[in-house]
């Protein structure tokens, strides 16, 4: 498969436009030099639409579009639980977590840990997040994106890999978070419209040209097992999505950790103009999450009928793109590239933020404008340079390790979920206790982090038949008990908790509440109709 001249023109025009737009919106007026607040937090000026769009653009990338289509091909619509449960999780983050983060002027998650517990846990978790972002998330985004480019455009996969990484790096290198967030509304619009287009065309093809509804009815008739939202033991996909635990078990651990305590995601909300703007952005993102299965899962379902026997399953989405006519193929391909570039650029910026502000600046004892409004001198210019340099180094590392780490993976999305699941129980324990239990101590936090990894590994080796979502739930409970016990036995030092709850309110606006009830109602209706 290859792109026609018209398709190539569409893709090239998109690339030039989005690159130019990123540089334009992130320029500084009057020749002002960027400081750390400008580069890493978009000058704390993001509006709600940029926050919501950027949350989705950061989240929906190749590992979502290509990876979830592949998982949909194998296990059916049940994989949409990651999207629909995330919508409710976002509401929790907006109502209960953001008020505390923004009141305390938090700019990175490791910084919160230091202010709540102490310096050791900040350094430990900063190093962990850097390793996870570079060797798991960034490699997966670029690898799956390169698969799509290879299958659709016929470009050598390694050439595609380095091309995507290089473009995403240059795209955000000058402007930082502002370049990423203020262009993400364009990226999200393109990826949603592109995804809905491919879903509509492939469903029409499944229905023999009789329309989308006919195609959906055909899918229901020929592959009814693909529409079970709650899987039973023995069904394909049960190990990844073990029945009712999806609704009341370990998936909550993964979602709270990802949407609430993940620098890569939460950084957008931390850069909001104010709490109300951040909460409106969260609601916008939650509504978009309800729509995402139509974009990222339906093409995989259509491939069950149109392309049986695919191996690996991650080829489902690129294969379905072959049904697109000339010109439209270029548009949808550009949408896929938009998702890859936006998510990659977001990840690169978060890596640079954590390395620069949580490790380098703390090690060198350099004050930053992002932290306290001071230091707007040559030191600030130096820190921004360090951020750009660390972004480049991280990208190069990810490019050279992508094939060794992911070259043999059949479902890369599941690889990400299971690997991340070693750490997420401990992260969730640390932050939940840190936010809502004043007696939690650094000893308890470190114990939870270490226990999460050790217990996850022991359970995986000793009880390989246990679904990893159930394993996350079990490890979470044990790590929580351990953290509480150690916090009581070894309390934190006086003054170690610098997070204030004074003036924090969890009261939300009527518009937020109405939107929240609507989102929860829609999710309940979806599960009730496809139980």
C-alpha positions in Angstrom: 0.0 0.0 0.0 1.2 3.5 -0.8 0.0 7.1 -0.8 -1.0 8.8 -4.0 0.3 12.2 -5.0 -2.8 13.9 -3.6 -2.6 12.0 -0.3 1.1 13.0 0.0 0.2 16.7 -0.6 -2.5 16.5 2.1 0.0 15.1 4.6 2.8 17.5 3.7 0.4 20.5 4.0 -0.7 19.3 7.4 2.9 18.9 8.6 3.9 22.4 7.4 0.8 24.0 8.9 0.9 22.4 12.3 4.7 23.0 12.6 4.2 26.7 11.7 1.2 27.0 14.0 3.2 25.6 17.0 6.0 28.1 16.5 3.5 31.0 16.0 1.4 30.4 19.1 4.4 29.8 21.4 6.3 33.0 20.4 7.1 35.5 23.2 6.2 39.1 22.7 8.7 41.9 22.8 11.7 39.5 22.5 11.2 38.2 26.0 13.3 35.1 26.8 11.3 32.0 27.9 11.6 31.1 31.5 10.7 27.8 33.1 7.1 28.9 33.7 6.7 29.8 30.1 8.4 26.6 28.7 7.1 24.0 31.1 3.8 25.4 32.2 2.7 27.6 29.2 2.9 30.6 31.5 0.0 29.1 33.5 -2.4 30.6 31.0 -4.2 27.7 29.3 -7.9 28.1 28.6 -10.4 25.3 29.1 -10.6 24.3 25.4 -6.8 23.9 25.2 -6.7 21.9 28.4 -9.4 19.5 27.3 -8.1 19.0 23.8 -4.6 18.6 25.0 -5.5 16.0 27.5 -7.1 13.9 24.7 -4.3 14.6 22.2 -1.7 13.5 24.8 -3.7 10.4 25.6 -4.9 9.3 22.2 -1.9 8.4 20.2 -0.6 5.4 18.2 -0.8 3.1 21.2 -4.4 4.1 21.5 -5.5 4.2 17.9 -3.4 1.4 16.5 -3.1 -0.5 19.8 -6.7 -0.4 20.9 -7.9 -1.2 17.4 -5.7 -4.3 17.6 -7.1 -5.2 21.0 -10.6 -4.6 19.7 -9.8 -7.0 16.9 -8.9 -9.7 19.5 -11.2 -9.1 22.4 -14.0 -6.9 21.1 -15.7 -3.8 22.4 -14.8 -4.7 26.0 -11.5 -2.8 25.5 -13.6 0.4 25.4 -13.8 0.1 29.2 -10.5 2.0 29.3 -12.1 4.9 27.6 -15.5 5.0 29.3 -14.2 4.4 32.8 -11.6 7.1 32.2 -14.4 9.6 31.6 -15.7 9.1 35.2 -12.1 9.1 36.5 -11.5 12.6 34.9 -14.5 13.9 36.9 -13.0 12.6 40.2 -9.7 14.3 39.3 -11.3 17.6 38.5 -13.5 17.6 41.6 -11.1 16.2 44.3 -7.5 16.4 43.1 -7.1 19.6 41.1 -8.3 21.9 43.9 -5.4 20.7 46.1 -2.8 20.7 43.4 -3.7 24.2 42.1 -4.1 25.7 45.6 -0.5 24.6 46.4 0.8 25.7 43.1 2.1 22.3 42.1 3.9 22.1 38.8 5.2 18.5 38.8 4.1 15.4 40.6 7.5 14.7 42.1 7.3 18.3 43.5 4.1 17.4 45.3 5.7 14.4 46.8 8.6 16.5 48.2 6.2 19.1 49.7 4.0 16.3 51.2 6.6 13.7 52.3 10.2 14.7 51.7 13.1 14.8 49.2 13.9 11.1 49.0 10.5 10.1 47.5 10.6 13.0 45.1 13.9 11.8 43.6 12.9 8.2 43.6 9.7 8.8 41.8 11.2 11.3 39.4 13.7 8.7 38.2 11.0 6.1 38.0 8.8 8.3 35.8 11.6 9.2 33.5 12.4 5.5 33.0 8.7 4.7 32.4 8.1 7.6 30.0 11.3 7.0 27.9 11.4 3.2 27.8 7.7 2.3 27.8 5.4 5.2 26.7 7.6 7.1 24.3 9.0 3.9 22.6 5.4 2.5 22.2 4.0 5.7 20.7 6.8 5.9 18.1 6.9 2.2 17.4 3.2 1.9 16.7 3.2 5.1 14.7 5.9 3.7 12.6 3.9 0.6 12.0 1.0 2.7 10.6 3.3 4.7 8.4 4.9 1.5 7.1 1.6 -0.2 6.4 -0.2 2.8 4.9 2.5 4.7 3.1 4.9 1.9 2.3 7.8 3.8 4.0 10.5 1.7 5.7 9.5 1.3 9.3 12.8 2.5 10.7 12.8 5.5 8.5 9.2 6.2 9.7 10.3 5.8 13.3 13.1 8.3 13.1 11.0 10.7 11.0 8.2 10.8 13.5 10.5 11.2 16.5 12.5 13.9 14.8 9.4 15.9 13.8 7.8 15.7 17.2 11.0 16.8 18.9 11.4 19.8 16.6 7.7 20.6 16.8 7.9 21.3 20.6 11.5 22.1 21.1 11.2 25.9 20.9 7.8 26.5 22.4 7.5 23.8 25.1 4.1 23.1 26.6 2.5 26.1 25.0 3.4 24.9 21.5 1.9 21.6 22.3 -1.3 22.6 24.1 -2.4 25.5 21.9 -2.2 23.5 18.7 -3.9 20.4 20.2 -7.4 21.6 19.4 -6.4 21.3 15.7 -4.8 17.9 16.3 -7.9 16.6 18.2 -10.3 17.8 15.6 -8.4 16.1 12.9 -7.9 12.8 14.7 -11.6 12.6 15.7 -12.9 13.5 12.3 -10.4 11.1 10.7 -11.3 8.3 13.1 -15.0 8.7 12.6 -14.5 8.7 8.8 -12.6 5.4 8.8 -15.2 3.9 11.2 -18.1 5.0 9.0 -16.5 3.7 5.7 -15.4 0.4 7.2 -18.8 -0.2 8.7 -20.4 0.6 5.4 -18.1 -1.9 3.8 -19.1 -4.6 6.4 -22.7 -3.8 5.5 -22.1 -4.4 1.8 -22.5 -0.7 1.0 -25.9 -0.4 2.8 -24.7 2.1 5.3 -23.2 2.4 8.8 -26.2 1.0 10.6 -26.4 -2.0 8.3 -22.7 -2.6 8.9 -23.2 -2.5 12.7 -26.1 -5.0 12.5 -23.9 -7.3 10.4 -21.2 -7.1 13.0 -23.6 -7.9 15.8 -25.0 -10.9 13.8 -21.6 -12.4 12.6 -19.5 -11.6 15.7 -21.8 -11.2 18.7 -19.0 -12.3 21.1 -17.2 -9.0 20.3 -19.9 -6.9 22.0 -19.7 -8.3 25.5 -18.6 -5.5 27.8 -18.2 -7.7 30.8 -16.2 -10.8 29.9 -16.6 -14.2 31.6 -13.8 -16.6 32.5 -12.8 -18.5 29.4 -13.7 -15.7 27.0 -10.9 -14.2 24.8 -9.6 -11.2 26.6 -10.6 -12.2 30.1 -7.0 -12.2 31.3 -6.8 -8.5 30.3 -10.3 -7.5 31.3 -11.5 -9.8 34.1 -15.2 -9.4 34.3 -16.7 -7.2 37.0 -13.3 -6.1 38.2 -13.3 -3.7 35.3 -16.1 -1.7 37.0 -15.2 -2.2 40.7 -11.6 -3.5 40.8 -8.1 -2.8 39.6 -9.0 -0.7 36.6 -9.7 2.2 39.0 -6.1 1.9 40.2 -4.8 2.2 36.7 -7.1 5.1 35.8 -6.5 7.2 38.9 -2.8 6.8 38.6 -2.9 7.7 34.9 -5.3 10.6 34.9 -4.7 12.0 38.3 -1.0 11.5 39.1 0.8 11.3 35.8 2.9 14.3 34.9 2.4 13.7 31.2 -1.4 14.1 31.6 -2.0 16.4 34.6 0.6 19.0 33.4 -2.1 20.5 31.2 -4.5 21.1 34.1 -1.6 22.5 36.2 -1.0 25.1 33.5 -4.6 26.4 33.7 -5.5 30.0 34.2 -7.4 29.0 37.3 -9.3 26.1 38.9 -12.6 26.8 37.2 -10.9 26.8 33.8 -9.1 23.6 34.6 -12.4 21.9 35.7 -14.1 23.0 32.5 -11.3 21.5 30.5 -11.6 18.2 32.4 -15.3 18.0 31.6 -14.6 18.7 27.9 -12.0 15.9 27.9 -14.5 13.5 29.7 -17.1 14.0 27.0 -14.5 13.3 24.3 -13.5 10.1 26.1 -17.1 8.8 25.6 -16.7 9.3 21.9 -13.2 7.7 21.6 -14.3 4.0 21.1 -16.0 5.1 17.8 -12.6 6.4 16.8 -10.2 3.8 18.1 -12.1 0.5 18.6 -14.7 0.3 15.8 -12.1 0.0 13.0 -10.7 -3.1 14.8 -14.2 -4.6 15.1 -14.8 -4.0 11.4 -11.5 -5.7 10.6 -12.8 -8.9 12.2 -15.1 -9.3 9.2 -13.0 -7.5 6.5 -9.6 -8.9 7.3 -9.7 -12.1 9.3 -6.5 -13.8 10.4 -4.4 -10.7 10.9 -1.1 -11.3 12.8 -0.1 -9.2 14.6 -3.5 -7.8 15.6 -2.0 -4.2 15.7 -2.2 -4.3 11.9 -6.0 -3.9 12.1 -6.2 -0.1 11.9 -3.6 0.3 9.1 -5.3 -2.4 7.2 -8.7 -0.7 7.4 -7.2 2.5 6.1 -7.0 0.7 2.7 -10.7 1.2 2.3 -10.3 5.0 2.1 -10.5 6.7 -1.3 -7.6 8.9 -2.6 -7.5 12.2 -0.9 -9.5 11.0 2.1 -6.7 8.5 2.8 -4.3 11.4 3.1 -6.6 13.2 5.5 -7.1 10.2 7.8 -3.4 9.4 7.5 -2.6 13.0 8.6 -5.0 12.5 11.5 -3.1 9.4 12.6 0.2 11.3 12.3 -1.5 14.2 14.3 -2.2 11.8 17.1 1.4 10.4 17.1 3.0 13.8 16.9 0.9 15.4 19.6 1.3 12.6 22.0 5.0 12.2 21.4 5.6 16.0 21.8 3.6 16.0 25.0 5.6 13.1 26.4 8.9 14.7 25.4 7.9 17.9 27.1 7.0 16.1 30.3 10.3 14.2 30.3 12.1 17.5 30.0 10.0 19.1 32.8 10.7 16.3 35.3 14.4 16.0 34.5 15.0 19.8 34.6 12.8 20.9 37.5 12.8 17.8 39.7 16.4 16.5 39.2 18.7 19.0 37.6 17.4 22.2 39.3 17.1 20.5 42.7 20.6 19.0 42.5 22.1 22.3 41.5 19.9 24.2 44.0 18.7 26.6 41.3 15.4 28.6 42.0 13.0 28.6 39.1 10.2 30.9 37.9 8.0 27.8 37.6 8.3 27.3 41.4 8.2 30.7 43.0 8.4 33.4 40.4 12.1 34.1 41.2 15.2 33.5 39.2 14.2 35.2 36.0 17.8 35.6 35.0 20.5 33.8 33.1 19.8 30.8 35.3 16.3 30.6 33.8 17.7 30.6 30.2 20.1 27.9 31.2 17.3 25.7 32.7 15.3 26.0 29.5 18.4 25.0 27.5 18.7 22.0 29.8 15.1 21.1 29.2 15.5 21.2 25.4 18.7 19.2 25.7 17.1 16.5 27.9 14.2 16.3 25.5 16.6 15.6 22.6 18.5 13.0 24.5 15.3 11.2 25.7 14.0 11.1 22.1 17.2 9.6 20.7 17.2 6.9 23.5 13.6 6.0 22.7 14.3 5.8 19.0 17.2 3.3 19.4 15.4 1.1 22.0 11.9 0.9 20.4 12.6 -2.1 18.2 14.4 -4.2 20.9 11.6 -3.5 23.4 8.5 -3.7 21.2 9.6 -5.5 18.0 8.1 -8.9 19.1 4.9 -7.5 20.8 1.6 -8.6 19.3 -0.6 -6.1 21.3 1.5 -3.2 22.4 -1.4 -1.5 24.2 -1.6 -4.5 26.6 2.2 -4.5 27.0 1.9 -0.9 28.2 -0.9 -1.6 30.6 0.7 -4.7 32.2 4.2 -3.2 32.5 2.8 0.0 34.0 0.6 -2.1 36.3 3.8 -3.0 38.3 4.0 0.5 39.5 0.5 2.0 39.5 -0.7 0.5 42.8 2.1 2.1 44.7 1.7 5.4 43.0 -2.1 5.5 43.7 -1.5 4.6 47.4 1.2 7.3 47.8 -0.9 10.1 46.3 -4.3 9.2 47.8 -2.8 9.0 51.3 -0.8 12.2 50.6 -3.9 14.1 49.5 -6.4 12.9 52.1 -4.6 11.5 55.2 -2.4 13.9 57.0 -0.6 11.1 59.0 0.9 9.5 56.0 4.7 9.6 56.2 7.6 9.3 53.8 8.5 5.9 55.2 5.0 4.6 54.3 5.2 6.2 50.9 8.6 4.6 50.0 7.3 1.2 51.4 4.3 1.4 49.1 6.4 2.2 46.1 8.8 -0.7 46.7 6.1 -3.2 47.7 4.2 -2.4 44.5 7.0 -3.5 42.2 8.2 -6.5 44.3 4.7 -7.9 45.0 3.6 -7.3 41.4 6.6 -9.3 40.2 6.1 -12.1 42.7 2.4 -12.5 41.9 3.1 -12.5 38.2 5.7 -15.2 38.5 3.9 -17.2 41.2 0.3 -16.8 40.0 0.6 -16.2 36.2 -3.0 -17.2 35.8 -4.2 -14.1 37.8 -5.4 -11.3 35.5 -3.1 -8.3 35.8 -6.1 -6.0 36.7 -6.9 -8.2 39.6 -3.2 -8.3 40.5 -3.1 -4.5 40.6 -6.1 -4.4 42.9 -4.6 -7.0 45.3 -1.2 -5.2 45.3 -3.0 -1.9 45.9 -4.7 -3.2 49.1 -1.5 -4.8 50.5 0.6 -1.6 49.7 -2.1 0.6 51.3 -2.1 -1.4 54.5 1.7 -1.4 54.6 1.9 2.3 54.0 -0.7 3.0 56.8 1.1 0.7 59.3 4.5 2.2 58.6 3.2 5.7 58.7 1.8 5.0 62.2 5.0 3.4 63.3 7.4 5.9 61.7 5.6 9.3 61.5 6.9 12.0 59.3 9.3 14.6 60.7 7.9 17.9 61.9 7.3 20.2 59.1 7.7 17.6 56.4 4.1 18.1 55.2 4.0 21.5 53.5 0.7 20.8 51.5 -2.0 23.0 52.8 -5.7 22.3 52.7 -6.6 25.8 53.9 -9.0 27.5 51.5 -9.4 24.3 49.4 -13.0 23.6 48.5 -14.4 20.6 46.6 -17.6 22.5 45.7 -18.1 22.6 42.0 -20.2 24.8 39.7 -23.7 23.7 38.7 -22.6 23.3 35.1 -19.8 20.9 36.2 -22.3 18.9 38.3 -24.9 18.7 35.4 -22.2 17.6 33.0 -20.9 15.0 35.5 -24.4 13.5 36.0 -24.8 13.3 32.2 -21.5 11.6 31.7 -22.1 9.0 34.5 -25.6 8.4 33.1 -24.3 7.7 29.6 -21.6 5.3 30.9 -24.3 3.4 33.0 -26.5 3.2 29.9 -23.7 1.9 27.7 -22.8 -0.9 30.1 -26.4 -1.8 30.8 -27.1 -2.2 27.1 -24.0 -4.4 26.4 -23.5 -6.3 29.6 
